[in-house]
Amino acid sequence: MSPRLPAITLRHVREDDMPLLIRAATDPAWRGAFAPGRVTAPATLWQRFRDNGFSSEDMERLMIVNEEDRVVGHVVHFLAHRYSTAREIGWSVYDPADRGKGYGSAAARALVDYLFRSLPLHRLCCSLSPDNVASARVAQKAGFHCEGLMRGVVFAGGEYLDGEFYGMTREDWRLAGVGSSLE
């Protein structure tokens, strides 16, 4: 049996979270090896916070908070395709010292449950680098299935990189058992 995932909560971005978000957007160690190449300017992040607190119909960012009430990362969801209601999700655990502790898996599961319980969605998806083994495991633990390879989908490091595409339908979610362990 796999180890239990840590208890986390998801909450909206607060003003006191902004230094963490800025560091996560600009510090190479916190961004990680698989982040898209473009760095968002701190002023842009502050403007997005002032505009809508990172919560709109188009995109919502939620902070991952651990049992000690410390922010360890964020999850995000946004419209995946203009022609459907499908949402794409993503996750980031900021400090490299917090990675590998299950925060990403717990947060991805919580976000999937939140979205299927709150919105009339039929499908969720996520995409990641084929070399990002840790994120592939997070996707699988959250109930996603690898559906294929998208060639040259992300521009990073001066080149177009491939992405693996993972998906889940509402029926997949129901069959996995709402709130159950998907280890």
URLINUR-V578730 format. One line per field, one symbol per residue. ss: DSSP state (H for helix, E for strand, C for the rest). burial: # if it has 16 or more other C-alpha atoms within 10 Angstrom, else .. A space follows every 10 residues. Layout:
BEGIN
ss->???
burial->???
END
This chain:
BEGIN
ss->CCCCCCCCEE EECCHHHHHH HHHHHHCHHH HCCCCCCCCC CHHHHHHHHH HHCCECCCEE EEEEECCCCC EEEEEEEEEC CCCCCCEEEE EEECCHHHCC CCHHHHHHHH HHHHHHHHCC CCEEEEEECC CCHHHHHHHH HCCCEEEEEE EEEEEECCEE EEEEEEEEEH HHHHHHCCCC CCC
burial->.......### ..#......# ######...# ##..#..... .#..##..#. ..###....# ######.... ########## ....###### #####..... .######### ##..##.... .######### ....##.### ######..## ...#...... ########## ..#....... ...
END
